[in-house]
Amino acid sequence: MEKFRRKDRIIVALDVNDVEICRNLLDKLYPTIKTFKIGSQLFTTAGQEVLNIMKLKGAASFLDLKFHDIPATVGKSAAAAAKLGIDMFDVHACGGPSMMKKAVESSREVSDKLNTKRPLILGITVLTSMNKKDLESIGVERDVKDQVLYLAETAKKSGLDGVVASAEEIEIIKKKLGEDFIVITPGVRPAGAAKADQKRVATPKEAFDRGADYIVIGRPITEAEDPKDAAEKIISEIE
């Protein structure tokens, strides 16, 4: 028996820059899809307005701004994120333990003060658009899996709830860090879909079969002629 229903763990990435397009997608997809990701493009355009629309619908939110700065600055950003009433947000794990600990501490202080549930905090490991050659270009000599695991271990020690990692690293993360350590997997593409700028990809079923707690899907749903139908086909595939 599974610990959760897979269809409830699909996160759709709203990578658009127009509020009306976003509203239209939410109208079509919710409640078939219950969680939506707000990235830097949409948040910069109309972050608060979009969050208000999502709250009115009852949809859950993943704020994907990938905070990465000195600990004091990330702490303030994490506190601001917690005040928004979001369900989860992320920071770059390569920002180091002090930065990640500050994010946890600051968001917890705000949530305790407001008597709200602290958002889940995830650490970005290695972007799914990167491979070993890309890591070498920025001076990282580890293999991709070793680098992902290193950052995931650091994230867990720093108090984060989980990490964002490709399907290729899910099993080793779960084996080393435990089933309760959350793994959100982007770079997910239905069978036959174009990879676009992604390099480490998997189908939705493959990602869940490997142990993902959540998967993130964007363009294959949001750019489909019928987004709801595209989402329902993915749900059929994973179930």
C-alpha positions as CSV (number, residue, x, y, z in Angstrom):
1,M,0.0,0.0,0.0
2,E,1.4,3.4,-1.0
3,K,2.0,6.2,1.6
4,F,0.1,8.7,-0.6
5,R,-2.0,8.9,-3.7
6,R,0.3,9.7,-6.6
7,K,-2.1,12.0,-8.4
8,D,-2.1,14.2,-5.3
9,R,1.6,14.6,-5.5
10,I,1.8,16.1,-9.0
11,I,3.0,19.7,-9.0
12,V,2.3,21.8,-12.1
13,A,4.8,24.5,-12.8
14,L,3.1,27.7,-13.8
15,D,6.0,29.1,-15.8
16,V,4.0,31.9,-17.4
17,N,4.3,35.7,-17.1
18,D,0.6,36.7,-17.3
19,V,-2.0,36.6,-14.5
20,E,-4.9,35.8,-16.8
21,I,-3.0,32.9,-18.4
22,C,-2.2,31.7,-14.9
23,R,-5.9,32.1,-13.8
24,N,-7.1,30.2,-16.9
25,L,-4.7,27.3,-16.1
26,L,-5.8,27.1,-12.5
27,D,-9.5,27.1,-13.6
28,K,-8.8,24.2,-15.9
29,L,-6.5,22.2,-13.7
30,Y,-7.8,22.5,-10.1
31,P,-8.8,20.3,-8.4
32,T,-7.5,17.6,-10.8
33,I,-4.1,19.1,-9.8
34,K,-3.8,20.3,-6.2
35,T,-0.4,21.9,-6.0
36,F,1.2,24.5,-8.3
37,K,4.7,25.9,-8.5
38,I,5.3,29.6,-8.7
39,G,8.8,30.4,-10.2
40,S,10.7,33.6,-10.5
41,Q,9.1,34.6,-13.8
42,L,5.5,34.5,-12.5
43,F,6.3,35.7,-9.0
44,T,8.2,38.8,-10.4
45,T,5.2,39.6,-12.6
46,A,2.4,39.1,-10.1
47,G,3.4,37.0,-7.1
48,Q,1.0,38.2,-4.5
49,E,-2.0,38.3,-6.8
50,V,-1.4,34.8,-8.0
51,L,-1.0,33.5,-4.5
52,N,-4.3,35.1,-3.6
53,I,-6.0,33.4,-6.5
54,M,-4.6,30.1,-5.4
55,K,-5.6,30.5,-1.8
56,L,-9.2,31.3,-2.9
57,K,-9.3,28.1,-4.9
58,G,-7.7,26.0,-2.0
59,A,-4.7,25.0,-4.1
60,A,-1.3,24.3,-2.4
61,S,1.7,26.4,-3.4
62,F,5.4,25.7,-4.0
63,L,7.4,29.0,-4.1
64,D,10.3,28.2,-6.3
65,L,12.7,31.2,-6.0
66,K,15.8,29.2,-5.1
67,F,17.1,31.5,-2.4
68,H,20.9,31.8,-2.4
69,D,22.6,34.6,-0.6
70,I,24.4,35.3,2.7
71,P,22.6,33.7,5.7
72,A,21.1,37.0,7.0
73,T,19.5,37.8,3.6
74,V,18.2,34.3,3.1
75,G,16.8,34.3,6.6
76,K,14.8,37.5,5.8
77,S,13.6,36.0,2.5
78,A,12.5,32.8,4.3
79,A,10.7,34.8,6.9
80,A,8.9,36.8,4.2
81,A,8.0,33.5,2.4
82,A,6.5,32.1,5.6
83,K,4.3,35.2,6.0
84,L,2.9,34.6,2.5
85,G,1.2,31.4,3.8
86,I,2.8,29.1,1.2
87,D,3.2,25.4,1.6
88,M,6.8,24.9,0.5
89,F,9.8,26.9,-0.8
90,D,13.3,26.1,-1.8
91,V,16.9,27.4,-1.3
92,H,20.1,26.4,-3.0
93,A,21.8,23.7,-0.9
94,C,25.2,24.9,-2.2
95,G,24.6,28.1,-0.1
96,G,25.9,26.1,2.8
97,P,24.8,24.9,6.3
98,S,24.7,28.4,7.9
99,M,22.4,29.7,5.2
100,M,20.1,26.7,5.3
101,K,19.9,26.7,9.1
102,K,19.0,30.4,9.0
103,A,16.2,29.8,6.5
104,V,14.8,27.1,8.8
105,E,15.2,29.2,11.9
106,S,13.7,32.3,10.4
107,S,10.7,30.6,8.8
108,R,10.0,28.7,12.1
109,E,10.0,32.0,14.1
110,V,7.4,33.6,11.8
111,S,5.2,30.5,11.7
112,D,5.3,30.1,15.5
113,K,4.4,33.8,15.9
114,L,1.5,33.6,13.4
115,N,0.5,30.1,14.8
116,T,0.7,28.7,11.3
117,K,2.3,25.6,9.9
118,R,5.9,26.2,8.8
119,P,6.4,25.7,5.1
120,L,8.4,22.8,4.0
121,I,11.9,23.9,2.9
122,L,13.7,22.0,0.1
123,G,17.3,22.2,-0.9
124,I,18.1,22.6,-4.6
125,T,20.9,20.0,-5.4
126,V,22.0,19.9,-9.1
127,L,19.6,21.4,-11.7
128,T,18.2,18.8,-14.1
129,S,19.5,20.9,-17.0
130,M,23.1,20.0,-15.8
131,N,25.3,17.0,-16.4
132,K,28.8,16.0,-15.4
133,K,30.3,18.3,-18.1
134,D,28.3,21.2,-16.8
135,L,29.5,20.5,-13.2
136,E,33.1,20.4,-14.4
137,S,32.7,23.8,-16.1
138,I,32.0,25.4,-12.7
139,G,34.8,23.5,-10.9
140,V,32.9,20.6,-9.4
141,E,34.8,17.4,-9.8
142,R,32.3,15.0,-8.3
143,D,30.0,12.9,-10.4
144,V,26.5,14.2,-10.6
145,K,25.1,11.6,-8.2
146,D,27.9,12.1,-5.7
147,Q,27.4,15.9,-5.8
148,V,23.6,15.5,-5.3
149,L,24.1,13.1,-2.4
150,Y,26.7,15.4,-0.8
151,L,24.3,18.4,-1.0
152,A,21.3,16.3,0.2
153,E,23.3,15.2,3.2
154,T,24.3,18.7,4.0
155,A,20.7,19.9,3.6
156,K,19.4,17.2,6.0
157,K,22.0,18.0,8.6
158,S,21.0,21.7,8.3
159,G,17.4,20.9,9.1
160,L,15.8,21.0,5.7
161,D,12.8,18.8,5.0
162,G,14.1,17.4,1.8
163,V,15.6,18.3,-1.6
164,V,14.9,18.8,-5.2
165,A,16.7,16.2,-7.3
166,S,16.3,14.4,-10.6
167,A,14.9,10.9,-10.8
168,E,18.4,9.5,-11.3
169,E,19.3,10.3,-7.7
170,I,16.1,9.5,-5.8
171,E,17.0,5.9,-4.8
172,I,20.4,6.8,-3.4
173,I,19.0,9.7,-1.5
174,K,16.2,7.6,0.1
175,K,18.7,4.8,0.9
176,K,21.2,7.1,2.6
177,L,18.9,9.6,4.2
178,G,15.7,7.8,4.9
179,E,12.2,7.5,3.4
180,D,10.9,10.5,5.4
181,F,13.4,12.9,3.7
182,I,11.3,14.4,0.9
183,V,12.5,14.3,-2.7
184,I,10.8,16.5,-5.2
185,T,11.6,15.6,-8.8
186,P,11.6,18.1,-11.7
187,G,12.6,17.3,-15.2
188,V,9.6,15.0,-15.6
189,R,8.4,14.3,-19.1
190,P,5.6,12.0,-20.2
191,A,6.7,9.3,-22.7
192,G,7.3,10.9,-26.1
193,A,7.5,14.4,-24.9
194,A,10.4,16.7,-25.9
195,K,13.2,17.0,-23.3
196,A,13.7,20.7,-24.2
197,D,16.5,22.1,-22.0
198,Q,16.4,19.2,-19.6
199,K,19.2,16.6,-19.5
200,R,18.4,14.3,-16.6
201,V,14.8,13.3,-17.2
202,A,12.3,10.6,-16.4
203,T,8.6,9.8,-17.1
204,P,6.1,10.5,-14.3
205,K,5.7,6.7,-13.6
206,E,9.5,6.2,-13.5
207,A,10.0,9.0,-11.0
208,F,7.3,7.7,-8.6
209,D,8.5,4.1,-9.0
210,R,12.0,5.2,-7.9
211,G,10.6,6.8,-4.8
212,A,9.8,10.5,-5.6
213,D,7.4,12.1,-3.0
214,Y,6.4,14.8,-5.5
215,I,7.0,15.3,-9.2
216,V,7.0,18.7,-11.1
217,I,5.6,18.9,-14.6
218,G,5.4,22.1,-16.6
219,R,5.2,22.5,-20.3
220,P,3.8,19.1,-21.2
221,I,0.7,20.2,-19.3
222,T,0.6,23.9,-19.4
223,E,1.3,24.1,-23.2
224,A,-1.0,21.3,-24.1
225,E,-4.0,22.1,-26.3
226,D,-6.1,20.7,-23.4
227,P,-4.2,21.0,-20.1
228,K,-6.8,19.1,-18.0
229,D,-6.8,16.2,-20.5
230,A,-3.0,16.2,-20.5
231,A,-3.0,16.0,-16.7
232,E,-5.6,13.3,-16.6
233,K,-3.5,11.2,-19.1
234,I,-0.5,11.5,-16.8
235,I,-2.6,10.5,-13.8
236,S,-3.8,7.4,-15.7
237,E,-0.2,6.6,-16.5
238,I,1.1,6.7,-13.0
239,E,-1.9,4.9,-11.4
